[in-house]
Structure formats: C-alpha cells, structure tokens
Amino acid sequence: MPSLDELIGRLSALHQKRIDLGLERMHRLLERLGHPERNLPPVIHIAGTNGKGSTLAYLRATLEAAGLRVHAYTSPYLVRINECFRLGRVGGGVLVGDDELRAALEEVERVNAGEPATVFELKTAAAFHLFAQNPADVVLLEVGLGGRLDSTNVVDTPVACVITPVSMDHMDFLGDTLTSIAGEKAAIIKRGVPVVCAEQPAEAMDAIEAQAKRMRAPLFAAGESWHVNVEHGRLVYSDERGLMDLTAPRLFGRHQFDNAGLAIATLRATSAFKINQAAFEAGIVGAEWPARMQRIASGELLALGPQGSEIWLDGGHNAEGGRVAAAALGDLEERVSRPLVVIAGMMANKDAQGFLANFAGLTRHIIAVPIPDTDNAMPVDRLTDAARSLGMRVEPAPGVEAALRALAKLAYEVPPRILITGSLYLAGHVLAINGTPPA
C-alpha cells in the first residue's frame, strides 16, 4: 500500500503546473464523483489575502463550543497533508486519518482516470467527497488562491461568504492592482448570500461592494455594519443587535481581535446557526491556529538558542503579513523589552524587501536561511541583498537550527526575542524539526 506521500507524488504527475486556475477540471471531477458538493452541510466560504486561517479557527472553535459538528478544509498544510481535512465530531473535530484520506484520494484518482488535474483540485474533490460521506452541521471552506477560479468556488449556495483583508499577493495569478485582486476574491459572493467583510483599502472595498451589489448580496462590512475594539485588554464587539464584551483571543496580536470580530460578525449575519454568548466567549479564547505569532513553548529548538530567549513562529510572507507580525512584536516589546532577531526564509516569488521593511524599525539583525526541500525557495543571497538594501545587518545561515546555535554563542545582556518568519513552508519545517506538528 503506498504512503500518502507516494500517492501525492503520483497525483502531482497528472499536471505539469502546480497552479492552473480554472473550474472545468473541477466540475468534471465532481460530476464523476456524483456531485458531493451538492450534498454538503451548510457551507461558510472564506476568501482573502491574510487572516483566512485564523478567522476559520475562530469560526470552528465557536461553532464547536455551541455543540455543532464542523468539517473544515484549509490550505496549505504545515507538516502533514492530513491537516487540510478536519472532520466534524461531537465534542470537537479530528484530522482525517491516513487510511480514510488515502481511500478518498484514491477514489478521486480512479474517477479522474489519468486526465490532467492539479493536486489542489484532486485534494479539494477529496475533501468534498469526505465531507459528503461524514455527517456534520457545517463546513468551513477556505479558498486556496484568489476566489473566482479557485477549486473551492463550486458551491452554489453557501450560507455566508467571508472576505478577510485583501492586499498585494499572488500578482502573477490575480493581477497587479488591489482592484483586480479584490475582484477575484469577491467572485465567491453568491446571489442573495450574506457577505461579511473585514476592513479593506478603498480600492478593494469598492470592488467588493460592486460585486455584492451585482449579486444582490447583503453586505456586512467592518466599521459600518459591525465594530470590534480592544478595551482594557478585552474584545468588545458591537452591531445593530447589541454589544458583546469578551475575553481577549489567545492568538497573539492586535489583528487577531479583527479576525475574531470577523468570525463573530459572520455567525451573526446568518440565521443558519444559533450561537449564544457563552459559545462566542469559549470560541474566541479557545481558538488555536499554528504558525501565526505562535510562541514555541516546548520542543527541540528551545535548547539551541540563547538560554532564556523567546522563540516565536509566524508564517507571514507578504508585506501586509509582515506588518501585522511587526505590530505584534511592538506590543510584546512594550510589555517586556528584549533585543529582536528575525530568522527569515522566503519563497522566490515573494517581495522580500517589502516584507522585511516592516522590521527595520524593530531590529537591525536578520539571519537569512533557506527553506529545505521546497521548490522555488528564495536563494539566501537574494534575501540578504534585500535586507542590506534596507540598512539591516544580515548574515546567512544554512538552516534554522544553525541560526539558533550561532545566536547562542553571542553575548546578550538580556536574552533575545527570536522571530522565525517569511513562509508557511518554513514554518512547517520548523514545527517538524521541533517535534510539535499541528494536531
């Protein structure tokens, strides 16, 4: 019996491109599977540039706290492909097991009959197949890339569409303006279905509003239909139905209050679910989402760096992702001051200078590392050039472990705060070598 990695390798050979946006192949696959996308529990569809996964985590934790069974499909995975598929169970969902996932992927492979299809298309079809076979109360469906031509955009009547903050990313696929990128993401909006939107730049908001109007979809926008604020360290949410004063999210950073507010607004915009304040409270404080300003509190890596240092992990990889991580570090610095070191590795198609610029006022010390076993990773010398162009002190290291060992040899009056960042692929590698994969 092939391993999941061997099976994915075989499926990867079916298409010469890793990304090839379009829905024709997806519709063909789903027809041959008997249209599982038409036999799903109520679907909440989530698009956007940053914050999709965290918003989904708040939705899942809140819905589960209300006693509901929640299927969730997310991407990319950090360590194991199973992370993309969470099956709803009473008392909390579970990652799909190897045998069940292998059976679903092999069924998709069988009906595909060797025709061209990307791994993401095959994986998404397997998710619909799994979710249709397993009873649940709701499906949380995260867009992979864009929205209009993304493989997930085959569900005709979700109960809500969600658009997280839109910024510049994947310009080679989605266009080089915020208007075009937001238009691609807003294309998940379906006729008459509530759309709940985070705060956006003006150009992005215009595109989202125009699509909502075309589809006659009621629009619930942050700052207009609903508001979220931080007051005395607590999350205060308000809309026309009233106000909720909730414990702060466990996930760190001011942006997590916004993501949590977006999840609350989504569940209040649809009549599909009955959620009381206790469930909102439990969901917001209980949500977990790895590699998003995650404090590494245990594992193999802690012993490698300077004694007493903090290690944080964040998968941010574009300019806006860098901005929110830098803002979170600024909050940490106000609480407890420590020297900051950024260990960064990025993919070749990312804007390294735009990403690293966010940290220029916080640290002058960058260590550039490669991302192991990853196609199209950014060469370390290109990353060091980007940091030097910003006036930052930068040095290369052969990997994260070597970078931490090098830091341990330096003399610090106060143990440093270390952020490992720049890519979800790097974050997955870190969690794997640390021995703390997502569960």
C-alpha positions as CSV (number, residue, x, y, z in Angstrom):
1,M,0.0,0.0,0.0
2,P,1.5,3.4,-1.0
3,S,2.2,6.0,1.6
4,L,0.3,9.3,1.4
5,D,3.5,11.0,0.3
6,E,3.8,8.4,-2.5
7,L,0.2,8.9,-3.5
8,I,0.5,12.7,-3.6
9,G,3.7,12.3,-5.7
10,R,1.7,10.2,-8.2
11,L,-1.1,12.7,-8.3
12,S,1.3,15.5,-8.8
13,A,2.5,14.0,-12.1
14,L,-1.0,14.4,-13.6
15,H,-0.5,18.1,-14.4
16,Q,2.7,19.9,-15.5
17,K,1.8,23.0,-13.4
18,R,1.3,23.2,-9.6
19,I,-1.2,26.0,-10.1
20,D,-3.5,26.2,-13.0
21,L,-6.6,28.2,-12.1
22,G,-9.9,27.2,-13.7
23,L,-13.1,25.3,-12.8
24,E,-13.6,23.0,-15.8
25,R,-11.5,20.1,-14.5
26,M,-13.1,20.5,-11.0
27,H,-16.6,20.3,-12.5
28,R,-15.6,17.2,-14.4
29,L,-14.2,15.5,-11.3
30,L,-17.2,16.3,-9.1
31,E,-19.7,15.1,-11.8
32,R,-17.8,11.7,-11.9
33,L,-17.9,11.6,-8.0
34,G,-21.7,12.1,-8.1
35,H,-21.6,15.8,-7.1
36,P,-20.6,15.6,-3.5
37,E,-20.5,19.4,-3.4
38,R,-24.4,19.3,-3.6
39,N,-24.7,17.1,-0.6
40,L,-22.8,19.1,2.0
41,P,-23.9,20.6,5.3
42,P,-24.3,24.4,5.2
43,V,-21.1,26.0,3.9
44,I,-19.2,29.1,5.0
45,H,-16.8,30.1,2.2
46,I,-13.8,32.2,3.2
47,A,-11.6,34.2,0.8
48,G,-9.0,37.0,1.3
49,T,-5.2,37.5,1.4
50,N,-4.4,37.4,5.1
51,G,-6.2,36.0,8.1
52,K,-8.3,33.3,6.4
53,G,-7.0,30.5,8.6
54,S,-7.2,32.4,11.8
55,T,-10.8,33.6,11.0
56,L,-11.7,30.0,10.2
57,A,-10.1,28.9,13.5
58,Y,-12.4,31.3,15.4
59,L,-15.4,30.1,13.5
60,R,-14.6,26.5,14.2
61,A,-13.9,26.9,17.9
62,T,-17.1,28.9,18.3
63,L,-19.3,26.5,16.4
64,E,-17.9,23.6,18.3
65,A,-18.4,25.4,21.6
66,A,-22.1,25.6,20.5
67,G,-22.2,21.8,20.2
68,L,-22.0,21.6,16.4
69,R,-20.0,19.2,14.3
70,V,-17.7,21.2,12.0
71,H,-15.9,20.0,8.8
72,A,-13.0,22.3,7.8
73,Y,-10.9,22.4,4.6
74,T,-7.8,24.6,4.8
75,S,-4.5,25.0,2.9
76,P,-1.6,24.8,2.8
77,Y,-0.6,22.3,5.4
78,L,2.4,22.8,7.6
79,V,3.7,19.3,8.3
80,R,1.2,16.6,7.1
81,I,-1.4,16.8,4.4
82,N,-4.0,15.5,6.9
83,E,-4.1,19.0,8.4
84,C,-6.1,20.2,5.4
85,F,-9.1,18.0,6.2
86,R,-10.8,18.2,9.6
87,L,-13.9,16.1,10.1
88,G,-16.6,17.2,12.4
89,R,-17.3,15.1,15.5
90,V,-19.4,15.6,18.6
91,G,-17.1,17.3,21.1
92,G,-14.6,18.6,18.6
93,G,-13.3,17.8,15.1
94,V,-10.4,15.5,14.3
95,L,-7.9,15.5,11.4
96,V,-8.7,12.8,8.9
97,G,-6.8,9.5,9.4
98,D,-4.3,8.2,6.9
99,D,-6.4,5.3,5.7
100,E,-9.6,7.4,5.2
101,L,-7.7,10.1,3.4
102,R,-5.9,7.6,1.2
103,A,-9.2,6.0,0.3
104,A,-10.8,9.3,-0.7
105,L,-7.8,10.4,-2.8
106,E,-7.6,7.0,-4.5
107,E,-11.3,7.3,-5.3
108,V,-10.7,10.7,-6.9
109,E,-7.7,9.3,-8.7
110,R,-9.9,6.5,-10.0
111,V,-12.7,8.6,-11.4
112,N,-10.2,11.1,-12.9
113,A,-8.8,8.3,-15.0
114,G,-5.4,9.8,-15.6
115,E,-6.7,13.1,-17.1
116,P,-4.8,16.4,-16.3
117,A,-5.7,17.8,-12.8
118,T,-3.7,19.7,-10.3
119,V,-3.0,18.3,-6.8
120,F,-5.1,21.1,-5.3
121,E,-8.1,20.2,-7.5
122,L,-7.8,16.5,-6.6
123,K,-7.4,17.3,-2.9
124,T,-10.4,19.6,-3.0
125,A,-12.5,17.0,-4.7
126,A,-11.4,14.5,-2.0
127,A,-12.5,17.0,0.7
128,F,-16.0,17.3,-0.8
129,H,-16.2,13.5,-1.1
130,L,-15.2,13.1,2.6
131,F,-17.5,15.8,3.9
132,A,-20.5,14.4,2.0
133,Q,-19.9,11.0,3.4
134,N,-19.5,12.1,7.0
135,P,-22.5,13.8,8.8
136,A,-21.9,17.3,10.2
137,D,-23.7,20.5,10.9
138,V,-21.4,23.0,8.9
139,V,-18.5,23.1,6.5
140,L,-15.8,25.8,6.7
141,L,-14.3,26.1,3.3
142,E,-11.1,28.1,2.8
143,V,-10.2,29.4,-0.7
144,G,-6.8,28.2,-1.9
145,L,-5.8,31.1,-4.2
146,G,-8.0,34.0,-5.4
147,G,-11.6,33.0,-5.5
148,R,-13.2,33.3,-8.9
149,L,-11.3,30.4,-10.5
150,D,-10.3,28.6,-7.2
151,S,-11.3,24.9,-7.0
152,T,-13.5,25.6,-3.9
153,N,-15.7,28.0,-5.9
154,V,-18.1,25.3,-7.0
155,V,-20.6,25.6,-4.0
156,D,-23.6,27.4,-5.4
157,T,-25.4,28.3,-2.2
158,P,-23.2,28.8,0.9
159,V,-24.9,30.3,3.9
160,A,-22.3,33.0,4.2
161,C,-19.3,34.3,2.2
162,V,-16.4,35.9,4.1
163,I,-13.7,38.2,2.8
164,T,-10.7,38.8,5.1
165,P,-8.2,41.6,4.5
166,V,-7.1,41.9,0.9
167,S,-3.6,43.0,0.0
168,M,-1.0,42.6,-2.7
169,D,0.0,38.9,-3.2
170,H,0.0,36.3,-5.9
171,M,0.1,39.1,-8.5
172,D,1.2,36.7,-11.2
173,F,-2.2,35.0,-11.0
174,L,-4.6,37.6,-9.7
175,G,-3.4,40.9,-11.3
176,D,-1.1,43.7,-10.1
177,T,-3.7,46.1,-8.6
178,L,-5.8,45.8,-5.5
179,T,-8.9,46.3,-7.6
180,S,-8.2,43.2,-9.7
181,I,-7.1,41.1,-6.7
182,A,-10.2,42.1,-4.7
183,G,-12.4,41.4,-7.7
184,E,-11.0,37.9,-8.0
185,K,-11.7,37.3,-4.3
186,A,-15.1,38.9,-4.3
187,A,-16.2,36.5,-7.0
188,I,-17.0,33.9,-4.3
189,I,-20.1,36.1,-3.5
190,K,-23.3,34.3,-4.5
191,R,-26.7,35.7,-5.3
192,G,-28.5,36.7,-2.2
193,V,-26.0,35.2,0.2
194,P,-24.7,37.4,3.1
195,V,-21.2,38.6,2.6
196,V,-19.2,39.6,5.7
197,C,-16.1,41.7,5.1
198,A,-13.1,42.8,7.1
199,E,-11.8,46.4,6.9
200,Q,-10.2,46.9,3.4
201,P,-8.2,49.5,1.5
202,A,-10.6,51.8,-0.5
203,E,-9.9,50.2,-3.9
204,A,-10.5,46.7,-2.5
205,M,-13.7,47.8,-0.8
206,D,-15.0,49.3,-4.0
207,A,-14.6,46.1,-5.8
208,I,-16.3,44.0,-3.1
209,E,-19.2,46.4,-2.8
210,A,-19.7,46.4,-6.6
211,Q,-19.8,42.6,-6.7
212,A,-22.2,42.4,-3.7
213,K,-24.5,44.9,-5.4
214,R,-24.4,42.9,-8.7
215,M,-25.3,39.7,-6.8
216,R,-27.8,41.4,-4.5
217,A,-26.0,40.0,-1.6
218,P,-26.4,41.8,1.8
219,L,-23.0,43.2,2.8
220,F,-21.9,43.4,6.4
221,A,-18.6,45.4,6.4
222,A,-16.3,46.1,9.3
223,G,-16.6,49.7,10.5
224,E,-20.0,50.0,9.1
225,S,-22.3,47.1,10.0
226,W,-20.2,45.9,12.9
227,H,-17.3,47.1,15.0
228,V,-14.6,45.4,17.1
229,N,-12.4,47.2,19.6
230,V,-9.9,46.5,22.3
231,E,-11.0,47.9,25.7
232,H,-9.0,47.2,28.9
233,G,-7.5,44.2,27.2
234,R,-10.9,42.7,26.3
235,L,-12.6,42.3,22.9
236,V,-15.7,44.4,22.6
237,Y,-17.9,43.6,19.6
238,S,-20.9,45.6,18.5
239,D,-23.5,45.6,15.8
240,E,-27.2,46.6,15.4
241,R,-28.2,43.6,17.6
242,G,-26.1,44.7,20.5
243,L,-22.8,44.5,22.2
244,M,-20.6,41.7,23.5
245,D,-17.7,42.1,25.9
246,L,-15.5,39.1,25.6
247,T,-12.1,37.8,26.8
248,A,-9.2,38.6,24.5
249,P,-8.2,35.9,21.9
250,R,-5.4,33.5,22.9
251,L,-3.9,34.0,19.5
252,F,-1.5,36.9,19.8
253,G,-1.6,40.3,18.1
254,R,-4.0,43.2,17.6
255,H,-5.0,41.8,14.2
256,Q,-6.4,38.7,16.0
257,F,-9.1,40.9,17.5
258,D,-10.1,41.9,14.0
259,N,-10.1,38.3,12.8
260,A,-12.2,37.2,15.8
261,G,-14.6,40.1,15.1
262,L,-15.0,38.9,11.5
263,A,-15.9,35.4,12.7
264,I,-18.4,36.8,15.2
265,A,-20.0,39.0,12.5
266,T,-20.2,36.1,10.1
267,L,-22.1,33.9,12.6
268,R,-24.5,36.8,13.4
269,A,-25.1,37.6,9.8
270,T,-26.6,34.2,9.0
271,S,-29.7,32.6,10.6
272,A,-28.3,29.1,9.9
273,F,-26.9,28.7,13.4
274,K,-27.9,29.6,16.9
275,I,-24.9,30.8,18.9
276,N,-25.1,32.1,22.4
277,Q,-22.6,34.5,24.1
278,A,-21.1,31.6,26.1
279,A,-20.1,29.9,22.9
280,F,-18.7,33.1,21.4
281,E,-16.7,33.5,24.6
282,A,-15.3,30.0,24.6
283,G,-14.6,30.1,20.8
284,I,-12.7,33.4,20.8
285,V,-10.5,32.5,23.8
286,G,-10.1,28.8,22.8
287,A,-9.2,29.1,19.1
288,E,-5.8,27.9,18.1
289,W,-4.0,28.3,14.7
290,P,-0.4,27.2,14.4
291,A,2.4,29.3,12.9
292,R,0.5,32.6,13.4
293,M,2.6,34.5,16.0
294,Q,2.9,31.2,17.8
295,R,5.1,31.1,20.9
296,I,7.3,28.0,20.8
297,A,6.9,26.9,24.4
298,S,8.3,23.3,24.1
299,G,10.2,21.1,21.7
300,E,13.7,20.6,20.4
301,L,14.5,24.1,19.3
302,L,14.4,25.8,22.7
303,A,17.6,24.2,23.8
304,L,19.5,25.5,20.7
305,G,19.1,29.3,21.1
306,P,20.4,31.6,23.9
307,Q,19.3,30.4,27.3
308,G,16.1,32.2,28.4
309,S,15.3,33.5,24.9
310,E,11.8,33.6,23.4
311,I,11.1,31.9,20.1
312,W,8.1,33.0,18.0
313,L,6.9,31.5,14.7
314,D,4.9,33.3,12.1
315,G,4.1,32.1,8.6
316,G,3.6,35.7,7.2
317,H,5.0,36.0,3.7
318,N,3.8,39.3,2.2
319,A,4.1,43.0,3.1
320,E,0.8,43.0,5.0
321,G,1.6,39.8,6.8
322,G,4.9,41.4,7.9
323,R,3.1,44.5,9.0
324,V,0.8,42.6,11.4
325,A,3.7,40.5,12.8
326,A,5.8,43.6,13.4
327,A,2.9,45.3,15.1
328,A,2.5,42.2,17.4
329,L,6.3,42.4,18.2
330,G,5.9,46.0,19.0
331,D,3.2,45.1,21.5
332,L,5.5,42.5,23.1
333,E,8.3,45.0,23.3
334,E,6.1,47.4,25.2
335,R,5.3,44.6,27.7
336,V,8.8,43.1,28.1
337,S,11.7,44.7,26.3
338,R,14.2,42.3,24.6
339,P,16.5,42.6,21.6
340,L,14.9,41.2,18.5
341,V,16.4,38.8,15.9
342,V,14.5,37.8,12.8
343,I,15.3,34.5,11.2
344,A,13.8,34.7,7.7
345,G,13.3,32.3,4.8
346,M,11.0,33.1,1.8
347,M,9.7,31.8,-1.5
348,A,11.3,33.2,-4.7
349,N,8.0,34.8,-5.9
350,K,7.6,37.0,-2.7
351,D,8.6,40.6,-2.2
352,A,11.4,40.2,0.4
353,Q,12.2,43.9,0.6
354,G,8.5,44.8,1.2
355,F,8.2,42.1,3.8
356,L,11.4,42.8,5.7
357,A,10.9,46.6,5.7
358,N,8.3,46.1,8.4
359,F,11.0,45.0,10.8
360,A,13.5,47.8,10.0
361,G,12.5,49.9,13.0
362,L,12.5,46.9,15.4
363,T,15.7,45.2,14.7
364,R,18.9,45.5,12.6
365,H,19.7,41.8,13.0
366,I,18.4,39.5,10.3
367,I,19.5,35.9,9.7
368,A,18.6,34.6,6.2
369,V,18.0,30.9,5.8
370,P,17.0,28.5,3.0
371,I,13.7,26.6,3.1
372,P,14.7,22.9,2.8
373,D,13.2,20.5,0.3
374,T,11.0,23.2,-1.2
375,D,10.8,24.0,-4.9
376,N,11.1,27.7,-5.8
377,A,12.5,28.8,-2.4
378,M,14.3,32.2,-2.5
379,P,18.1,31.9,-2.6
380,V,19.7,33.1,0.6
381,D,21.9,35.6,-1.2
382,R,18.9,37.3,-2.7
383,L,17.3,37.5,0.8
384,T,20.5,39.0,2.3
385,D,20.6,41.6,-0.5
386,A,17.0,42.7,0.2
387,A,17.9,43.1,3.9
388,R,21.1,45.0,3.2
389,S,19.2,47.4,0.9
390,L,17.1,48.4,4.0
391,G,20.2,49.1,6.1
392,M,19.8,45.9,8.1
393,R,22.6,43.8,9.5
394,V,22.2,40.4,7.9
395,E,24.1,37.2,7.8
396,P,23.3,33.8,6.1
397,A,22.9,30.5,7.9
398,P,22.5,27.0,6.5
399,G,19.3,26.5,8.4
400,V,17.1,27.5,11.4
401,E,19.0,25.1,13.8
402,A,22.4,26.6,12.7
403,A,21.0,30.1,13.1
404,L,19.9,29.4,16.7
405,R,23.2,27.8,17.6
406,A,25.0,30.9,16.2
407,L,22.8,33.2,18.4
408,A,23.6,31.0,21.4
409,K,27.3,32.0,21.0
410,L,26.6,35.7,21.2
411,A,26.7,37.7,24.5
412,Y,23.3,39.1,25.3
413,E,22.7,41.2,28.4
414,V,19.0,40.3,28.0
415,P,18.0,37.0,26.3
416,P,16.7,37.9,22.8
417,R,13.2,37.6,21.3
418,I,13.6,35.5,18.1
419,L,11.0,35.5,15.3
420,I,11.2,32.8,12.7
421,T,9.2,34.0,9.7
422,G,8.7,34.6,6.0
423,S,6.9,31.5,4.8
424,L,4.4,28.9,5.8
425,Y,6.7,26.3,4.2
426,L,9.5,27.4,6.5
427,A,7.0,27.4,9.5
428,G,6.1,23.8,8.6
429,H,9.7,22.8,8.6
430,V,10.2,24.4,12.0
431,L,7.3,22.6,13.6
432,A,8.5,19.3,12.1
433,I,12.1,19.6,13.4
434,N,10.8,21.0,16.7
435,G,8.6,17.8,17.1
436,T,5.4,19.8,17.6
437,P,3.3,19.3,14.4
438,P,-0.3,20.5,14.3
439,A,-2.9,18.1,15.7
